[in-house]
């Protein structure tokens, strides 16, 4: 969570990932890095995704107020998206990621 300075209102980054495989469970491992490329330990844990299952949540904890990247790997076909608020416009920027098997 980040806060808007003038109002003190919180901004959250949302993250969702779906298993596109109808037959097997997806195991996803994500590594978070800060703006300088340093790994942020224990930043995000994705539970095993059942066939055609999904996970959604807010990026918080060690990622609170930080900028950087998420590098995710899966053992089957998954799709992920993150929505982050844009500070100036109050809109959301989105990043879409599809990981092939």
Buried (B, 14 or more C-beta within 10 A) or exposed (E): EBEEEEEEEEBBBBBEBBBBBEEBEBBBEBBBBBEEEEEBEEBBEBEEBEEEBBBEBBBEEEBEEBEBEBEBEBBBBBBBBBBBBEEEEEEEEEEEEEBEE
